[in-house]
Amino acid sequence: MSHEAVAEFAQTWGLVYLIAMFAVALAYALWPGNRDKFKRAARLPLEED
């Protein structure tokens, strides 16, 4: 394979991979079951020992 072919493959499928990973991270962050976990994590710096 030539360098141009490898670069084109990496650009195309790399973009698809990054978009898929972003969608997974977004779904995880917005999943209703994780709401309490994120609320606790947000309050953690404000709690005293």
ABEGO torsion letter per residue (X at the ends): XBAAAAAAAAAAAAAAAAAAAAAAAAAAAABAAAAAAAAAAAAAAABBX
